């Protein structure tokens, strides 16, 4: 057997190659684990939807102080119809005229069914 300065065995060509491959595999596993952890954490921290919780949600128009019908205290519902309409307008799905017409309809006193 050959010794290297009396401290251990000399690695041959295969030994260095195997050690390099194993090192790369360990680094790959660590990087994949970090990516998976990051994706898991970012997925579980989705922002809460915004907007009132529905009728009686404490908006100025309703005059109520609590959350919506049967909703637990602090519950947050999805975006309001006006916010959804604004998002559609921002994405270019509807033009300015249609946006204003629908917004006026939403904001009308008796709602969209008023003729």
N, C-alpha and C positions, 0 to 999 in steps of 0.2 A: 504494500500500500504506500501511496505517496502522501506525505504530510506537507502542509504549508506552514512554515515557521513553527511547527510543532503544536499548533493550536487547533487543528481540525483537518478534515478531509478537503482536498481540492475538488471543486465541482468541475465536472467535465462539460462538454458542449450540451449534452442532453439535460444535465442538471440545471444549467443556467436557463435553457429554453423553457423547461417545465416551470421553474421558479418565475420567469417573466410572464408566462401564460397565466399561472395561478394569481399573480399580482394583478394582472389586468382583469381577470374574472372577479376578484374581490372588489376592485374599484368599480367595475360595472354594476355589481350587485348593490354597492353602497349608493351609487348615483341613482339607480332605479328605485331604491327604497326612499331616497330623499325626494324624488319626483312624485312617487306615489303618496308620500306623506303630505307634501305640499298640495297636491290635488285634493286629497281628502279634507285637509283643513280648509282650503279655499271653498270647497263645495259645501261644507257644513256652516260656513259663515256668509251665506247669501244674505244680501240686504233684505230687510223686511219690506213688504209692499207698503206703499204710502197711500194716503187718502183716508177719508172718514169711513167708519165701519158700517155705514148705511143709514137708514132713517133713524132719527133719534140718537145720532152718534155724537152729539155735543156741538154740532155746527151752529153758527150764529142764526141760521134760518130756522132751525128746529127749536132752539131755546132749551134743549135738554142738556143735562150735565153728564150723563153716563154713556157707556158704550152702546152699540146698536142692540136690536132686539135679541135678547138671550145670549149675547156675546159676553164672554168673561171679561172682567175688568182688565183694561190694557190691551185688548185684542185689536189687531189692525187688519182691516180688510184690504182688498186690492185697490188698484188705482181707480179714481173717479171716472165717470164717462167723459168729462171734459179733459182729463189728463190723457185718456186713451185717444180721444179725438186729436189732441195736440201732437201726440206721438205719430199718428197716421199722417198728419200734415207735415211733420218734420221729416218723415221718411219719403215724402213725395207721393203717397198713395192717393191723396185728394188735393185738389187745387184750392186757391184762396177763396174763391166764391163758394164752393161747396163747404169748406171749413167754416166760413162765417155763417152760412145758412144753418148748418147743423148746430153750431155753437149758440146761435140765437134761439133755435128750437129747444135746445137743452136748458137754456136760461129763461125761457118763457115761464110765466107764472103758473100756467096749468099744465106744463109739460108738453111732450111731443104729440099727444093725442088731441090737443085743442085745435079746432078747425077754424 
